[in-house]
Amino acid sequence: MHRLCLLLVVSLGCRGDTVGLFSGGGTPGAAGADLAPWSSCDPKPTESTGNDALVQTVPPPFGKNVSPATPVVAFLGQGVPLSAADLDGAQIMAGDEEVFFSQHTLDGVTGKAISLFPDQPFPSNVDVVVSIPVDGEEVEWSFHTGGYEVDLIDFPNFGFEEEISEQFASCPDELFAHTFYGFGDLVITDQNAGPAEPAEGVQHLLMSTGEILAGAAVGSTSTFVTSHFIQTGGADTLTLRTRFFAEEDSVPDGREDLLMLVLQGSDGARLVELGDSGDARDGPETSFPGLISARGGEEELHTVRNLGDLGAPLVLSLYLTDMGDPAGPSAVAVDDIQLN
């Protein structure tokens, strides 16, 4: 078996003229230096896996500049059981080298997901090819890691308060901040987004499954962030606050958009559902930049316990995904991540 930003938003909304900002933090100047960004603010076609059972992957097919610490996550189609994916037959190749990994699954309320966690970060600046047998068919896709290293962070910027001074071109698809690498339609801002305001400090993270903030969701499907290696200081509990938004008249066919937390340490990993856009779609009328006839949910506090079982350092990833159904864009505000 395999073992397996102060970021200022000048204008919010990609349905019209937009200015997005992009940070060169972490390893200045190195991130993405040799590769073009994924897209512009224009809507992009869904990058399909070509398989109806394994409908979506993160990183997606043809992804570029992916953090070497990003785990591989794949979402199953509606009604497809976890047993459809033969994880014992999965393989990851980084260039010409086989990658050893651990495997974990999420049998969630909103959706089912499988994840492959490399024992070590992927090499920098290399093509990674993933293959998984699903319902007797070999599903294969590839992505490219960025030309940068994963740092060890003693004091993570979990409140998104770290000031970022450099400003770049409109509508980037990557955001490199002090603690996180981000991809898709996302921004760190001190501006309120409708009723969503920073829950701690003066800034918060906004993510979307569409083209409504400062870029475009990767493959019109997902926006995600992955951290550097985080020193936990012996913390055993993680908390964070989230708030969902969705369009009232754009209801997906039985599939709401999912926000998932992925935690990986030296001794284990965990996939955690943090809710979906359903509560927001049924919520009261409100506003959110770029959403039409927006509805909003309540701010929620999430608590994840027994972090010590995972070991340290820790890599934290957040995935906002439509699980293969780009209808009905949604957004989420994230803030006040704490280790206790």
C-alpha positions in Angstrom: 0.0 0.0 0.0 1.2 3.5 -0.7 1.6 5.8 2.2 0.4 8.0 0.8 -2.3 40.6 3.2 -2.6 44.6 4.7 -4.0 43.7 1.3 -6.1 46.6 0.1 -8.9 45.9 -2.4 -9.2 48.8 -4.8 -12.4 47.4 -6.2 -14.4 44.3 -5.5 -16.2 42.4 -8.2 -15.2 40.8 -11.4 -18.4 41.4 -13.3 -17.1 44.7 -14.6 -13.8 46.5 -14.1 -11.8 45.1 -11.2 -8.4 45.8 -9.6 -7.1 42.9 -7.6 -3.9 42.9 -5.6 -1.3 40.2 -5.3 1.4 39.8 -2.6 5.0 38.6 -3.1 5.4 37.7 0.6 6.9 34.5 2.0 9.8 34.1 -0.4 9.8 37.5 -2.2 10.0 37.4 -5.9 10.3 33.6 -6.2 6.7 32.6 -6.3 5.4 32.0 -9.8 8.4 33.7 -11.4 8.7 31.1 -14.1 5.0 30.4 -14.9 2.1 32.5 -16.1 -0.9 32.8 -13.8 -3.9 30.5 -14.4 -6.4 33.0 -15.7 -7.6 36.5 -15.8 -10.9 37.9 -14.3 -12.8 36.3 -17.2 -14.9 33.2 -16.4 -13.0 30.0 -17.2 -14.3 26.6 -18.3 -14.4 23.8 -15.7 -11.3 21.6 -15.9 -12.9 18.2 -16.0 -11.2 14.9 -14.9 -13.1 13.1 -17.6 -14.7 10.8 -15.1 -18.3 11.1 -13.9 -17.5 9.5 -10.5 -14.4 11.7 -9.7 -15.8 15.0 -10.6 -13.3 17.5 -9.3 -9.7 17.7 -8.0 -7.7 20.2 -6.0 -5.1 21.0 -7.3 -7.0 20.9 -10.6 -5.8 19.5 -13.9 -3.1 21.8 -15.3 -2.8 23.8 -12.1 0.4 26.0 -11.9 2.5 27.4 -9.1 0.9 25.0 -6.5 2.4 25.0 -3.1 4.7 22.0 -2.6 2.8 21.5 0.8 -0.7 21.2 -0.8 -2.4 17.8 -0.3 -4.2 16.2 -3.2 -8.0 16.3 -2.7 -10.6 14.8 -5.0 -14.4 15.0 -4.8 -16.8 12.3 -5.8 -19.9 12.8 -7.8 -23.3 12.9 -6.1 -24.3 9.4 -4.8 -20.9 7.9 -5.6 -19.6 5.8 -2.6 -16.1 6.2 -1.3 -15.4 2.6 -2.2 -15.5 3.6 -5.9 -12.0 5.0 -5.6 -9.3 2.3 -5.3 -6.8 4.2 -3.0 -4.5 1.2 -2.7 -4.0 1.5 -6.5 -3.3 5.3 -6.4 0.1 6.6 -7.5 1.8 10.0 -7.4 4.8 10.8 -9.5 6.9 14.0 -9.1 8.9 14.2 -12.2 10.5 10.7 -12.5 10.3 10.0 -8.7 7.5 8.1 -7.0 5.9 10.0 -4.1 4.9 8.0 -0.9 1.8 9.2 0.8 -0.9 8.5 3.3 -4.6 8.5 2.4 -7.7 9.8 4.1 -11.4 10.1 3.3 -14.3 12.4 4.1 -17.8 10.8 4.2 -19.4 14.2 4.7 -22.9 15.6 4.9 -22.4 17.8 1.8 -20.1 15.6 -0.2 -17.5 12.8 -0.2 -13.8 13.4 -0.7 -10.6 11.5 -0.8 -7.2 12.9 -0.1 -3.6 11.9 -0.6 -1.0 13.4 1.8 2.7 13.2 0.6 5.1 12.1 3.3 7.3 15.1 2.4 6.4 18.3 0.4 6.5 17.9 -3.3 9.7 19.1 -5.0 9.6 22.7 -6.2 9.1 23.5 -9.8 8.1 20.0 -11.0 5.2 18.3 -12.8 3.2 16.1 -10.4 1.1 13.4 -12.0 -1.7 11.7 -9.9 -3.5 8.5 -11.0 -6.4 6.8 -9.1 -8.5 3.9 -10.3 -12.1 4.9 -10.0 -14.9 2.5 -11.0 -12.4 0.4 -12.9 -11.1 3.4 -14.9 -7.7 5.0 -14.4 -8.2 8.7 -13.7 -5.0 10.7 -14.2 -4.3 14.4 -14.0 -1.2 16.7 -13.5 -0.3 20.0 -11.9 2.9 22.0 -11.5 4.5 23.1 -8.2 5.8 26.6 -7.8 9.5 27.5 -7.7 9.6 28.2 -4.0 10.2 26.5 -0.7 7.8 25.9 2.2 8.9 27.9 5.3 8.6 27.1 9.0 6.4 29.7 10.7 6.7 30.2 14.5 4.1 33.0 14.6 1.4 32.4 12.0 -0.6 35.3 10.6 -3.9 33.5 11.3 -5.8 36.8 11.8 -4.7 38.0 8.2 -3.3 41.1 9.8 0.2 41.0 8.3 0.8 44.1 6.2 1.6 43.5 2.5 3.0 46.4 0.6 3.6 45.3 -2.9 0.8 45.7 -5.5 0.6 44.0 -8.8 -1.6 43.7 -11.9 -5.3 43.3 -12.0 -7.1 40.1 -11.3 -4.3 37.8 -10.1 -5.0 34.1 -9.5 -2.4 33.7 -6.8 -2.0 35.4 -3.4 1.2 34.8 -1.5 0.9 36.1 2.1 3.0 35.7 5.2 1.4 32.4 6.2 -0.7 31.2 3.3 -0.5 30.5 -0.4 -3.9 31.2 -2.0 -5.3 30.3 -5.4 -8.5 31.3 -7.2 -11.0 34.1 -6.4 -9.8 35.4 -3.0 -8.7 38.5 -1.3 -7.5 39.7 2.1 -9.1 43.0 2.8 -10.1 45.5 5.5 -13.4 46.2 3.7 -16.7 44.8 4.8 -18.4 42.5 2.3 -22.1 43.2 2.9 -22.6 42.3 6.6 -19.4 40.4 6.8 -16.7 42.3 8.6 -13.4 41.2 10.2 -14.1 39.1 13.3 -10.7 39.9 14.7 -8.4 42.7 13.9 -9.0 44.9 10.9 -8.8 42.3 8.0 -10.4 39.1 6.9 -10.1 36.5 4.1 -12.9 36.3 1.4 -13.1 33.4 -1.0 -15.6 32.5 -3.8 -16.4 29.7 -6.2 -17.0 32.2 -9.0 -15.4 35.4 -10.5 -16.7 38.0 -8.0 -13.8 39.2 -5.9 -10.3 39.8 -7.2 -9.8 36.9 -9.7 -11.5 33.7 -10.9 -12.1 30.5 -9.1 -9.6 27.9 -10.4 -11.2 26.1 -13.3 -14.5 27.8 -12.3 -14.6 25.4 -9.4 -12.4 26.0 -6.4 -10.6 28.6 -4.3 -8.1 27.3 -1.8 -5.3 28.4 0.6 -2.5 26.3 2.0 -0.2 27.4 4.8 3.5 27.0 5.4 4.6 24.6 8.1 3.1 26.0 11.3 4.7 25.5 14.8 1.7 24.7 17.0 3.4 25.4 20.4 1.7 22.3 21.8 -1.8 23.6 21.0 -4.5 21.0 21.0 -7.5 23.0 19.7 -8.0 25.1 16.6 -10.9 27.6 16.2 -12.0 29.8 13.3 -15.0 31.9 12.2 -16.8 31.7 8.9 -19.8 33.2 7.2 -21.4 32.0 3.9 -23.1 33.9 1.1 -24.9 32.6 -2.0 -27.1 33.7 -4.8 -30.8 33.2 -4.2 -31.9 32.3 -7.7 -28.9 30.0 -8.7 -29.5 26.8 -6.8 -27.2 23.9 -7.9 -28.8 20.6 -8.8 -28.7 19.0 -5.4 -25.1 20.1 -4.6 -24.3 23.0 -2.4 -20.8 24.5 -2.3 -18.6 23.1 0.5 -16.0 24.7 2.7 -13.5 22.1 3.9 -10.6 22.3 6.4 -7.6 20.0 5.8 -5.0 19.6 8.6 -1.8 17.6 8.1 0.9 17.0 10.7 3.8 14.7 11.1 1.7 11.9 12.7 -1.6 12.2 10.8 -4.2 14.2 8.9 -7.8 15.2 9.1 -10.5 16.4 6.8 -13.3 18.5 8.4 -16.5 19.9 6.8 -17.0 23.6 7.9 -20.5 23.9 6.4 -21.9 24.6 3.0 -23.8 27.4 1.1 -27.2 25.8 1.8 -27.8 27.8 5.0 -26.9 31.0 3.3 -29.1 30.3 0.3 -32.0 29.9 2.7 -31.0 32.9 4.8 -32.2 36.5 4.7 -31.6 38.9 1.9 -28.3 40.7 2.1 -25.5 42.0 -0.1 -22.1 40.7 -1.1 -19.8 42.2 -3.8 -20.4 40.5 -7.1 -23.3 38.3 -6.0 -26.8 38.9 -7.5 -29.8 38.7 -5.1 -27.4 37.6 -2.3 -28.5 35.7 0.7 -26.4 35.3 3.8 -25.9 32.9 6.7 -24.9 33.6 10.2 -21.3 33.9 11.4 -20.2 30.5 12.8 -17.5 29.5 15.2 -15.8 26.2 14.5 -13.7 24.2 17.0 -11.4 21.4 16.0 -10.0 19.4 19.0 -7.2 16.9 19.5 -4.7 18.6 17.2 -1.9 17.0 19.2 -2.8 13.7 17.7 -1.7 15.0 14.3 1.8 16.0 15.4 3.8 19.1 14.5 4.5 21.2 12.5 1.1 21.5 11.0 -0.1 22.4 7.4 -3.5 24.0 7.3 -5.6 24.2 4.0 -9.0 25.6 3.3 -11.0 24.6 0.2 -14.1 26.3 -1.0 -15.4 24.1 -3.8 -18.5 23.5 -5.9 -17.7 19.8 -6.3 -18.0 19.9 -10.0 -21.2 22.0 -10.4 -20.3 25.7 -11.3 -23.9 26.8 -11.0 -24.8 29.1 -8.2 -21.6 30.9 -7.0 -21.1 31.3 -3.3 -18.6 33.1 -1.1 -17.3 32.8 2.4 -15.6 35.1 4.9 -12.9 33.5 7.1 -11.2 35.1 10.0 -9.9 34.7 13.6 -8.1 31.4 13.2 -6.5 30.5 16.6 -4.5 27.8 18.1 -5.1 27.1 21.8 
